[in-house]
Amino acid sequence: MTILPHDRMQPAHAPNETAVAAGRLSGGGRALFIAQSVKFATRAVSAMTLARLLVPADYGVFGMAAAVHGLLSMVRDLGTGAAVQQPELTRERFDVLCRFGLLGGLALSGLCAASGPAAAHFFGEARLPALLAGLALCFPFAGLAAPLQALLYREQRIATAATIDAISLATACVVAVAAAAMGAGAWALVAMAVTTELVSFTLAWRTCTWPPRRHRAAVPWRELLTFGAHLSGHNVAGYLSRTVDQIVVGRTSGATALGIYGRAVQATTLPMQFSVAPFTGWIIAMLARVQADAIAYRAFFRSALNGLAHLTLPLAAVSIAVPDLFIRLLLGARWLEAAPAVRWLGFGLAVQPWLFAPTWLLISTGRTRRLITLSGLALGVLIV
C-alpha cells in the first residue's frame, strides 16, 4: 500500500476491489503459505527433538506457567494490532497505538512476575515464580511489536510479515534445543518464548514504514481504549475456552499428567497454530479493505475459509484414525499415553476454521461489542 501525504493512509477499503480480490488472495496467501510451511516443519522438528530431550514433568511445570502467561498474553497489546486495520489510520493514531502496546506490555510484565506466588500456591509447584519471572520478559517486546506487525499486513507487505514470523520461530527453536541439550529443562521452553518475541520485535521495528515517535496531537483515546477492551475481552474468553481443560488437569493431577496431556494438545493444535491462526491477521486486513463491496467480501471470505479447511481436515483425519502412529512419529514412544486424547482432540481440530470465522467477520467490520458478547456466551457453555 502506498503511504499518502499528510501522514494519512488510505481507508481500509477501496472501490473496485472485486476484480483484484482473487489476485491478492493468491499473492498474499502464497507468501503466507510458504512461510507457514517452513514454520510448521521447523516447529515439528523442534517438537520432536525437545520431546526426546525433556521429560513430561518439564513440559508440565512449563504448562502451568504458560497458563498464566497465556492468559495475560491475550491482552498484551490492548487490541492495538486489530485497531491498525480500522479505516482512516493516521500517523498520530498509529503512534498512540504503539504507545498503548508498550505501556500495556510493561504493565503485564510486572503482573506476570508478581503472579508467581499465587500460581505456585494454586498448582502446588514451587518452581513457578522463577519461570513466570522469565516469561515476563516477553510482554514489552510483544506489546510494541503488535501494531508494527499489523501495519505490515495493512500495507500488504505479506511476504515481509511472513518472513519475520519464520525467522523468529527458527531462531527460537534453535535456542530452545540448545538449552535443552545443555540440561536447562523447562527453562529451554521459557527461552524459546522470550527469543520469539525479541526477534519478532527487532525485525518488525527495522522494517516498519512508520517508526513510532512521540507527538502532541489530539487523538481519540476513549475510542481506542473501547476497541481494545472489547477485543481483549474476546481474547481472554477464547483463551480460557482453549485452556480450561489444561488448568484443571494441572491443578488436580500434577505436572507429569499435565505434561502428557499437554503434548496431546500440542500435537493436535500445531496445524491450527501454523495454518489457521497466522492467517487471521491477513484475512482480517483483506476483509476490512473490501467491506464496502459485498460481493468481494463474500468471495474472499469463502476462499479463505475453504483454503484453511483443506489444510486442517487431513491432519484431523490422521489424528482420529491413527493417533498411536501420529504420536510415535511426532513425539516418540515415551508419549504414547497421550494417544487416546489425541484421537478425541482431532474432532476439535476438524472444526477449527469455522470457529475462527466469526472473529474474522466481526473484527473486520468493527463490531467488537458483539464479538465479546459471543465469546462470553461460548465460554459459559463450555464451563457448564
C-alpha positions in Angstrom: 0.0 0.0 0.0 1.3 3.5 -0.8 1.7 6.0 2.0 -0.3 9.1 1.3 0.8 12.7 2.0 0.0 14.3 5.4 0.7 11.1 7.3 -2.6 9.5 6.3 -3.2 6.1 5.0 -5.9 5.0 2.5 -9.1 3.8 4.1 -9.3 0.2 4.9 -11.5 -0.3 1.8 -11.2 0.9 -1.8 -13.6 0.8 -4.8 -13.4 -1.8 -7.5 -11.8 -4.4 -5.2 -13.8 -7.3 -6.7 -11.5 -7.8 -9.7 -8.3 -7.9 -7.6 -9.5 -9.8 -4.5 -8.6 -13.1 -6.1 -5.2 -11.9 -7.1 -4.5 -10.6 -3.6 -5.7 -13.9 -2.1 -3.3 -15.8 -4.3 -0.4 -13.4 -3.8 -0.6 -12.8 -0.1 -1.8 -16.3 0.6 1.1 -17.8 -1.4 3.6 -15.9 0.7 1.9 -16.9 3.9 1.5 -20.5 2.8 5.3 -20.8 2.1 6.2 -19.2 5.4 3.8 -21.3 7.4 5.0 -24.4 5.7 8.6 -23.5 6.7 7.4 -22.7 10.3 5.3 -25.9 10.5 8.3 -28.0 9.5 10.6 -26.1 11.9 8.2 -26.4 14.8 7.5 -30.1 14.1 11.3 -30.9 14.0 11.9 -28.9 17.2 8.9 -30.5 19.0 10.2 -34.0 18.0 13.7 -33.0 19.3 12.5 -31.4 22.5 10.2 -34.3 23.3 13.3 -36.5 23.3 15.4 -34.1 25.5 12.8 -33.1 28.1 10.6 -35.2 30.4 6.9 -34.9 31.0 7.4 -33.0 34.3 9.4 -30.3 32.4 6.5 -29.8 30.0 4.0 -30.0 32.8 5.6 -27.3 35.0 6.0 -25.1 32.0 2.4 -25.7 31.0 1.4 -24.4 34.4 3.4 -21.2 33.9 2.2 -21.0 30.3 -1.4 -21.0 31.6 -0.8 -17.7 33.4 1.4 -16.3 30.8 -1.0 -17.2 28.0 -3.9 -15.6 29.8 -2.0 -12.3 30.1 -0.9 -12.5 26.5 -4.5 -12.2 25.4 -4.5 -8.6 26.5 -0.8 -7.8 25.9 -1.4 -5.2 23.1 -4.7 -3.8 24.3 -6.2 -4.6 20.9 -3.7 -2.3 19.1 -2.9 -4.8 16.4 -6.5 -5.1 15.2 -7.1 -1.4 15.6 -4.4 -0.7 13.0 -6.8 -2.3 10.4 -9.6 0.2 11.0 -10.4 2.8 8.4 -8.6 6.2 8.3 -5.4 5.2 10.1 -3.3 8.3 10.6 0.3 8.6 11.7 -0.7 10.2 15.0 -3.2 7.4 15.8 -0.6 4.8 14.9 1.9 6.4 17.3 -0.7 6.2 20.1 -1.4 2.6 19.3 2.3 1.8 19.7 2.3 3.7 23.0 -0.6 1.7 24.2 1.1 -1.5 23.2 4.3 -0.6 25.0 2.6 0.5 28.2 0.3 -2.5 28.2 3.3 -4.8 27.8 5.2 -3.2 30.7 2.2 -3.4 33.0 1.6 -7.1 32.1 5.2 -7.9 32.5 5.0 -6.7 36.1 1.7 -8.5 36.7 3.2 -11.8 35.3 6.2 -11.7 37.6 4.0 -10.8 40.6 1.6 -13.7 39.9 4.3 -16.3 40.6 3.5 -16.9 44.3 -0.3 -17.2 43.7 0.3 -19.6 40.8 2.7 -21.7 42.9 0.0 -22.0 45.6 -2.8 -22.8 43.1 -0.8 -25.6 41.3 1.3 -26.7 44.2 4.5 -26.1 42.2 7.4 -24.2 43.8 9.3 -23.6 40.5 6.5 -21.3 39.0 7.6 -17.9 40.4 11.0 -18.1 38.7 9.5 -19.4 35.4 6.9 -16.7 35.4 9.5 -14.0 36.1 11.4 -15.3 33.0 8.2 -15.3 30.8 7.5 -11.7 32.0 10.3 -10.6 29.6 8.1 -11.4 26.6 5.4 -8.7 27.2 7.2 -5.4 26.5 8.5 -6.8 23.2 5.2 -8.3 22.2 3.1 -5.3 23.1 5.1 -2.9 21.0 5.6 -5.4 18.1 1.8 -5.9 17.6 1.0 -2.6 15.9 4.2 -2.8 13.9 3.3 -6.2 12.6 -0.3 -5.3 11.9 0.9 -2.3 9.8 2.8 -4.8 7.5 -0.5 -6.6 6.9 -2.3 -3.3 6.2 0.3 -2.3 3.7 0.0 -5.7 2.0 3.7 -6.5 2.9 2.6 -10.1 3.4 6.0 -11.6 2.4 7.8 -9.4 4.9 5.5 -10.3 7.8 5.7 -13.9 7.0 9.5 -13.9 6.8 9.7 -12.2 10.2 7.5 -14.9 11.7 9.5 -17.7 10.2 12.9 -16.2 11.2 11.6 -15.6 14.8 10.4 -19.1 15.2 13.5 -20.7 13.7 15.8 -18.7 15.9 13.7 -19.5 19.0 13.7 -23.3 18.2 17.5 -23.3 17.8 17.9 -21.6 21.2 15.4 -24.0 22.9 17.0 -27.1 21.5 20.5 -25.9 22.5 19.3 -25.1 26.0 17.5 -28.4 26.4 20.6 -30.3 25.3 22.6 -28.5 28.0 20.1 -29.7 30.6 18.0 -26.5 31.1 14.8 -28.4 31.4 11.7 -26.2 31.5 13.8 -23.2 31.1 14.5 -24.2 27.5 10.8 -23.6 26.8 11.0 -20.2 28.5 14.0 -19.3 26.4 12.0 -20.2 23.3 9.1 -17.9 24.2 11.3 -14.9 25.0 13.5 -15.3 21.9 10.5 -15.5 19.7 9.1 -12.1 20.9 12.5 -10.4 21.0 13.5 -11.4 17.4 10.0 -10.6 16.1 10.0 -7.1 17.7 13.5 -6.4 16.4 12.7 -7.3 12.8 9.3 -5.6 12.8 10.9 -2.3 14.1 13.6 -2.4 11.4 11.1 -2.9 8.6 8.4 -0.5 9.8 7.3 2.2 7.4 6.3 4.5 10.3 8.8 4.1 13.2 7.0 5.0 16.4 7.5 8.6 17.6 6.3 11.0 20.3 3.8 13.7 19.4 1.4 16.2 20.9 -1.6 15.9 18.6 -5.1 15.1 20.0 -6.2 11.6 19.4 -9.4 9.6 20.2 -8.2 7.9 23.4 -11.6 6.7 24.5 -12.4 5.2 21.1 -9.1 3.3 21.0 -9.4 2.1 24.6 -13.0 0.9 24.0 -12.0 -1.0 20.9 -9.1 -2.6 22.7 -11.2 -3.5 25.7 -13.8 -5.3 23.6 -11.2 -7.2 21.6 -9.1 -8.1 24.8 -12.3 -9.4 26.4 -12.9 -11.6 23.4 -9.3 -12.9 23.5 -9.5 -13.7 27.2 -12.7 -15.6 26.8 -11.3 -17.5 23.8 -8.1 -18.4 25.7 -10.0 -19.7 28.7 -12.1 -21.8 26.4 -9.0 -23.4 24.9 -7.1 -23.9 28.2 -9.6 -24.6 30.9 -9.0 -28.3 30.4 -5.2 -28.0 30.9 -5.7 -25.8 34.0 -8.0 -28.5 35.5 -5.5 -31.3 34.7 -2.6 -29.4 36.2 -4.5 -28.4 39.3 -5.8 -31.9 40.0 -3.2 -34.3 38.6 0.2 -32.5 38.8 3.0 -31.7 36.4 3.6 -35.1 34.9 -0.1 -35.7 33.9 -0.3 -32.2 32.5 2.9 -32.8 30.5 1.4 -35.9 28.9 -2.0 -34.3 28.2 -0.3 -31.1 27.1 1.7 -33.0 24.4 -1.6 -34.4 23.1 -3.0 -30.8 22.8 0.2 -29.7 21.2 0.1 -32.5 18.6 -3.4 -31.5 17.6 -3.0 -27.8 17.7 0.2 -27.5 15.7 -1.8 -27.4 12.5 -4.1 -24.7 13.8 -1.1 -22.6 15.1 0.6 -22.7 11.8 -2.3 -22.7 9.4 -5.4 -21.0 10.8 -4.0 -18.6 13.5 -1.2 -17.0 11.4 -3.6 -16.3 8.5 -6.0 -14.4 10.8 -4.2 -11.0 10.6 -4.0 -11.2 6.8 -7.6 -12.3 6.4 -9.0 -9.6 8.7 -6.9 -6.9 6.9 -8.2 -8.1 3.5 -11.8 -8.3 4.7 -11.6 -4.8 6.1 -10.3 -3.5 2.8 -13.2 -4.9 0.8 -16.0 -4.5 3.3 -17.7 -1.8 1.2 -18.0 -4.4 -1.7 -20.3 -7.1 -0.6 -19.5 -9.4 -3.5 -15.8 -9.2 -3.0 -16.2 -9.6 0.8 -18.2 -12.8 0.4 -15.9 -14.2 -2.2 -12.8 -13.6 -0.2 -14.3 -15.0 3.0 -15.4 -18.2 1.2 -12.0 -18.6 -0.4 -10.1 -18.1 2.9 -12.4 -20.5 4.8 -12.3 -23.2 2.2 -8.5 -22.9 1.9 -7.9 -23.3 5.6 -10.3 -26.1 5.9 -8.3 -28.0 3.3 -5.2 -27.6 5.5 -6.7 -28.8 8.8 -9.1 -31.6 7.7 -6.5 -34.1 6.5 -4.5 -33.6 9.7 -7.6 -34.1 11.8 -8.3 -37.3 9.9 -4.9 -38.6 10.7 -5.3 -37.7 14.4 -8.6 -39.6 14.6 -7.6 -42.6 12.6 -4.0 -43.4 13.7 -3.2 -41.5 16.9 -0.6 -44.0 18.1 1.4 -43.7 14.9 1.0 -39.9 14.9 2.3 -39.7 18.5 5.1 -42.2 17.9 6.4 -40.3 14.8 6.0 -36.8 16.3 7.0 -37.2 19.9 8.4 -40.7 20.4 7.3 -43.9 22.1 7.5 -42.4 25.6 4.5 -40.2 24.9 2.1 -43.0 23.7 -0.1 -42.4 26.8 -1.2 -39.2 25.0 -2.7 -41.1 22.0 -6.3 -41.5 23.3 -6.5 -37.8 24.0 -5.1 -37.1 20.5 -7.9 -39.1 18.9 -10.7 -37.1 20.7 -8.9 -33.8 20.2 -8.8 -34.5 16.5 -12.5 -33.9 16.2 -12.0 -30.4 17.6 -9.2 -29.8 15.1 -11.6 -30.6 12.2 -13.9 -27.6 13.0 -11.2 -25.0 13.9 -11.5 -22.9 10.7 -15.3 -22.5 11.3 -14.7 -21.4 14.9 -12.4 -18.7 13.7 -14.8 -17.4 11.1 -17.0 -15.2 13.4 -13.9 -13.5 14.7 -12.8 -12.5 11.1 -16.2 -11.2 10.3 -16.8 -9.1 13.4 -13.3 -7.6 13.7 -13.2 -6.7 10.0 -16.5 -4.8 10.4 -15.6 -3.2 13.7 -18.3 -5.0 15.7 -16.2 -5.7 18.7 -19.0 -5.4 21.2 -20.9 -8.2 19.6 -17.7 -10.2 19.4 -17.1 -10.1 23.2 -20.7 -11.0 23.8 -20.5 -14.1 21.7 -17.2 -15.1 23.3 -18.6 -14.8 26.7 -21.6 -16.9 25.8 -19.4 -19.6 24.3 -17.2 -19.7 27.4 -20.2 -20.1 29.6 -21.5 -23.0 27.6 -18.1 -24.7 27.7 -17.8 -24.3 31.5 -21.3 -25.8 32.0 
